[in-house]
Amino acid sequence: MDRREILALYEWAPGNCFRCARTDTPTTHLDELDPPAGGHYEARVCEECVLELEDERRRYAERVGSEYKPGRLGPGEA
């Protein structure tokens, strides 16, 4: 699967990347954060960070001998 196909598995909206701090860039929802100090934040990640995280998931699946399925970043996903 190429990068365009992986990115197409996610919904995109303008935002700021929680992981690399890029601003005003296409981002996708990763998780919700409720820090002990209060507040509620939506963690979003940009296209480059999604590709890096997907690559990490793929390498991990190869190491442990499990099946890798892209498009599953976020809460409750493996």
MDAnalysis code that builds the backbone (N, CA, C; Angstrom):
import MDAnalysis as mda
import numpy as np

u = mda.Universe.empty(234, n_residues=78, atom_resindex=np.repeat(np.arange(78), 3), trajectory=True)
u.add_TopologyAttr("name", ["N", "CA", "C"] * 78)
u.add_TopologyAttr("resid", np.arange(1, 79))
u.add_TopologyAttr("resname", ["MET", "ASP", "ARG", "ARG", "GLU", "ILE", "LEU", "ALA", "LEU", "TYR", "GLU", "TRP", "ALA", "PRO", "GLY", "ASN", "CYS", "PHE", "ARG", "CYS", "ALA", "ARG", "THR", "ASP", "THR", "PRO", "THR", "THR", "HIS", "LEU", "ASP", "GLU", "LEU", "ASP", "PRO", "PRO", "ALA", "GLY", "GLY", "HIS", "TYR", "GLU", "ALA", "ARG", "VAL", "CYS", "GLU", "GLU", "CYS", "VAL", "LEU", "GLU", "LEU", "GLU", "ASP", "GLU", "ARG", "ARG", "ARG", "TYR", "ALA", "GLU", "ARG", "VAL", "GLY", "SER", "GLU", "TYR", "LYS", "PRO", "GLY", "ARG", "LEU", "GLY", "PRO", "GLY", "GLU", "ALA"])
u.atoms.positions = np.array([
    [0.850, -1.177, 0.000],
    [0.000, 0.000, 0.000],
    [0.897, 1.241, 0.000],
    [0.624, 2.177, -0.884],
    [1.470, 3.369, -0.937],
    [0.931, 4.460, -0.017],
    [1.674, 5.552, 0.089],
    [1.331, 6.617, 1.036],
    [-0.029, 7.241, 0.754],
    [-0.383, 7.417, -0.522],
    [-1.690, 7.998, -0.854],
    [-2.827, 7.104, -0.384],
    [-2.654, 5.801, -0.549],
    [-3.687, 4.857, -0.124],
    [-3.844, 4.856, 1.399],
    [-2.726, 4.933, 2.120],
    [-2.781, 4.972, 3.583],
    [-3.463, 6.257, 4.044],
    [-3.073, 7.391, 3.486],
    [-3.663, 8.668, 3.890],
    [-5.160, 8.709, 3.580],
    [-5.584, 8.041, 2.528],
    [-6.999, 8.024, 2.149],
    [-7.860, 7.267, 3.168],
    [-7.250, 6.514, 4.050],
    [-7.989, 5.769, 5.065],
    [-8.449, 6.650, 6.229],
    [-7.981, 7.890, 6.262],
    [-8.286, 8.803, 7.361],
    [-9.092, 9.992, 6.865],
    [-9.829, 10.618, 7.797],
    [-10.551, 11.854, 7.489],
    [-9.657, 13.029, 7.878],
    [-9.597, 14.044, 7.026],
    [-8.674, 15.166, 7.209],
    [-9.409, 16.486, 7.363],
    [-8.851, 17.339, 8.233],
    [-9.361, 18.694, 8.427],
    [-8.177, 19.572, 8.814],
    [-8.231, 20.864, 8.510],
    [-7.124, 21.746, 8.899],
    [-6.965, 21.756, 10.417],
    [-5.716, 21.808, 10.858],
    [-5.450, 21.849, 12.289],
    [-3.974, 21.928, 12.592],
    [-3.647, 21.652, 13.851],
    [-2.267, 21.668, 14.325],
    [-1.887, 20.265, 14.764],
    [-0.693, 19.851, 14.395],
    [-0.238, 18.502, 14.716],
    [0.275, 18.432, 16.158],
    [-0.315, 17.524, 16.929],
    [0.066, 17.296, 18.317],
    [1.489, 16.738, 18.416],
    [1.893, 15.976, 17.428],
    [3.165, 15.264, 17.486],
    [4.355, 16.119, 17.063],
    [4.241, 16.845, 15.956],
    [5.391, 17.591, 15.433],
    [5.205, 19.104, 15.483],
    [4.024, 19.549, 15.896],
    [3.706, 20.973, 16.071],
    [3.536, 21.749, 14.772],
    [3.374, 21.078, 13.628],
    [3.034, 21.809, 12.400],
    [1.683, 22.492, 12.616],
    [1.536, 23.677, 12.071],
    [0.282, 24.414, 12.227],
    [-0.401, 24.605, 10.882],
    [-1.711, 24.784, 10.942],
    [-2.516, 25.029, 9.737],
    [-2.182, 24.054, 8.618],
    [-2.287, 22.772, 8.917],
    [-1.968, 21.708, 7.983],
    [-3.076, 20.660, 8.049],
    [-3.239, 19.843, 7.020],
    [-4.237, 18.776, 7.125],
    [-3.884, 17.842, 8.295],
    [-4.868, 17.572, 9.153],
    [-4.659, 16.690, 10.301],
    [-5.826, 15.725, 10.423],
    [-5.590, 14.640, 11.139],
    [-6.645, 13.675, 11.442],
    [-6.689, 13.457, 12.945],
    [-7.841, 13.070, 13.435],
    [-8.056, 12.852, 14.862],
    [-7.259, 11.624, 15.323],
    [-6.503, 11.773, 16.405],
    [-5.754, 10.652, 16.970],
    [-6.358, 10.209, 18.293],
    [-6.650, 11.158, 19.180],
    [-7.158, 10.798, 20.503],
    [-7.723, 12.027, 21.209],
    [-8.356, 11.805, 22.340],
    [-8.845, 12.861, 23.221],
    [-7.985, 12.827, 24.481],
    [-7.586, 13.980, 24.971],
    [-6.749, 14.053, 26.174],
    [-7.478, 14.838, 27.253],
    [-7.469, 14.291, 28.463],
    [-8.044, 14.951, 29.632],
    [-6.969, 15.012, 30.711],
    [-6.095, 16.028, 30.662],
    [-4.996, 16.105, 31.627],
    [-5.503, 16.316, 33.057],
    [-4.748, 15.845, 34.049],
    [-5.145, 15.998, 35.448],
    [-5.373, 17.454, 35.854],
    [-4.675, 18.386, 35.228],
    [-4.819, 19.803, 35.561],
    [-6.120, 20.398, 35.018],
    [-6.846, 19.621, 34.246],
    [-8.119, 20.088, 33.705],
    [-8.049, 20.377, 32.227],
    [-9.196, 20.585, 31.667],
    [-9.294, 20.852, 30.238],
    [-9.541, 19.572, 29.461],
    [-9.863, 19.747, 28.217],
    [-10.102, 18.627, 27.310],
    [-9.506, 19.017, 25.963],
    [-8.665, 18.166, 25.428],
    [-7.966, 18.486, 24.189],
    [-8.110, 17.360, 23.186],
    [-8.197, 17.745, 21.920],
    [-8.215, 16.779, 20.838],
    [-6.802, 16.709, 20.256],
    [-6.223, 15.529, 20.287],
    [-4.897, 15.335, 19.700],
    [-5.089, 14.981, 18.228],
    [-4.515, 15.810, 17.350],
    [-4.588, 15.596, 15.912],
    [-3.170, 15.442, 15.381],
    [-3.004, 14.680, 14.310],
    [-1.684, 14.487, 13.719],
    [-1.734, 14.757, 12.219],
    [-0.614, 15.245, 11.694],
    [-0.517, 15.609, 10.278],
    [-0.222, 14.374, 9.418],
    [-0.235, 14.579, 8.122],
    [-0.007, 13.481, 7.173],
    [1.346, 12.808, 7.384],
    [2.403, 13.591, 7.550],
    [3.736, 13.004, 7.729],
    [3.805, 12.167, 9.002],
    [3.189, 12.662, 10.075],
    [3.205, 11.913, 11.333],
    [2.361, 10.646, 11.232],
    [1.242, 10.705, 10.515],
    [0.444, 9.490, 10.296],
    [1.290, 8.448, 9.578],
    [2.015, 8.858, 8.551],
    [2.841, 7.909, 7.804],
    [3.946, 7.324, 8.684],
    [4.553, 8.147, 9.541],
    [5.584, 7.649, 10.454],
    [4.992, 6.671, 11.460],
    [3.829, 7.006, 12.026],
    [3.187, 6.120, 12.995],
    [2.737, 4.815, 12.344],
    [2.220, 4.896, 11.145],
    [1.835, 3.678, 10.420],
    [3.058, 2.803, 10.138],
    [4.176, 3.425, 9.789],
    [5.393, 2.663, 9.538],
    [5.869, 1.970, 10.812],
    [5.775, 2.662, 11.950],
    [6.137, 2.046, 13.229],
    [5.228, 0.860, 13.527],
    [3.927, 1.000, 13.278],
    [2.987, -0.103, 13.483],
    [3.307, -1.284, 12.579],
    [3.668, -1.004, 11.320],
    [4.000, -2.074, 10.375],
    [5.237, -2.835, 10.833],
    [6.277, -2.098, 11.244],
    [7.509, -2.754, 11.709],
    [7.256, -3.586, 12.966],
    [6.435, -3.071, 13.876],
    [6.105, -3.816, 15.088],
    [5.374, -5.114, 14.736],
    [4.399, -5.029, 13.837],
    [3.657, -6.223, 13.420],
    [4.605, -7.260, 12.817],
    [5.560, -6.817, 12.018],
    [6.535, -7.742, 11.439],
    [7.364, -8.422, 12.530],
    [7.787, -7.625, 13.543],
    [8.608, -8.190, 14.626],
    [7.870, -9.244, 15.435],
    [6.594, -9.018, 15.701],
    [5.847, -9.939, 16.557],
    [5.062, -10.970, 15.753],
    [5.148, -10.904, 14.439],
    [4.488, -11.890, 13.595],
    [2.982, -11.739, 13.511],
    [2.487, -10.507, 13.623],
    [1.046, -10.296, 13.489],
    [0.747, -9.574, 12.177],
    [-0.524, -9.555, 11.836],
    [-0.942, -8.919, 10.588],
    [-1.014, -7.406, 10.766],
    [-0.487, -6.685, 9.804],
    [-0.552, -5.219, 9.808],
    [-1.707, -4.777, 8.928],
    [-2.588, -3.952, 9.493],
    [-3.685, -3.363, 8.740],
    [-3.618, -1.857, 8.939],
    [-3.310, -1.099, 7.894],
    [-3.233, 0.362, 8.031],
    [-4.609, 0.978, 8.258],
    [-4.592, 2.215, 8.759],
    [-5.818, 2.962, 8.945],
    [-6.429, 2.804, 10.317],
    [-5.643, 2.320, 11.269],
    [-6.200, 2.034, 12.599],
    [-5.549, 2.814, 13.721],
    [-5.024, 3.982, 13.427],
    [-4.473, 4.810, 14.503],
    [-5.637, 5.393, 15.300],
    [-5.438, 5.538, 16.580],
    [-6.462, 6.155, 17.417],
    [-6.865, 5.258, 18.566],
    [-7.754, 5.742, 19.403],
    [-8.145, 5.001, 20.595],
    [-8.818, 3.665, 20.248],
    [-8.460, 2.658, 20.994],
    [-9.079, 1.358, 20.825],
    [-8.647, 0.607, 19.597],
    [-7.697, 1.117, 18.872],
    [-7.245, 0.447, 17.646],
    [-5.916, -0.236, 17.908],
    [-5.657, -1.269, 17.165],
    [-4.409, -2.012, 17.317],
    [-3.587, -1.931, 16.051],
])
